[in-house]
Each structure stands twice: as structure tokens, then as C-alpha cells.
Amino acid sequence: MESPTITAAERVGRHVRAALAEQAMQIRELEPVLGFTHAAVSRRLSGQIPFRCDELIKIGEALGVDPGRFLAPIPQQRTASPSPAGAAA
């Protein structure tokens, strides 16, 4: 289960940022894809404004990825479990 402090819009923005990084693309390259200013794209990536479905489809097409991946939960990072009391380290 993901942290309750992250909104759905923030989660989607994180996934889009990750996909951009995988393709070695810059945020500015999404501006003409979406028809938005840099500020508008940045607000969506930060989760201040949610992406619309049609925007995610355009981004998926531009990046060559399934836009459904932008809606996936963010995997939780596992933390090391402490050793049981009395166990050898």
C-alpha cells in the first residue's frame, strides 16, 4: 500500500517523469506534444494539476509506452527488518 500522503496526481506525475528519464527526454520536449507552456507541464508533473486521460495517451504515444503504466501504484521501498533479539548479527 502506498503512502497516504501522495495524491493520485502526484503519483501519475512521478510515473511520467520516470518514463521521460528512461527515454532520456527533457520536460520541454513534452510542451509541443501537449500544447502547453513549460509551467503548465511542470505543474502537471508535480501533481498540482492532474493530467487528463487524453494527455496521458499523447505522452504514451510520444514516449512509445503504454499510457496505462502512468496509473500504476508506486512500488514501496522495502526497509531492512531488524534482527530478532538475541540473533547473531
KACORZI-V608063 format. One record per backbone hydrogen bond with DSSP energy under -1.0 kcal/mol. CO is the residue of the C=O (numbers start at 1). NH is the residue of the N-H. Records with the same first field share a line. If there is no record, write none. Layout:
CO = NH  NH
This chain:
3 = 6
7 = 11
8 = 12
9 = 13
10 = 14
11 = 15
12 = 16
13 = 17
14 = 18
15 = 19
16 = 20
17 = 21
18 = 22
19 = 23
20 = 25
21 = 24
26 = 29
27 = 30
30 = 34
31 = 35  36
37 = 41
38 = 42
39 = 43
40 = 44
41 = 45
42 = 46
43 = 48  49
52 = 56
53 = 57
54 = 58
55 = 59
56 = 60
57 = 61
58 = 62
59 = 63
60 = 64  65
66 = 69
67 = 70
68 = 71
84 = 87
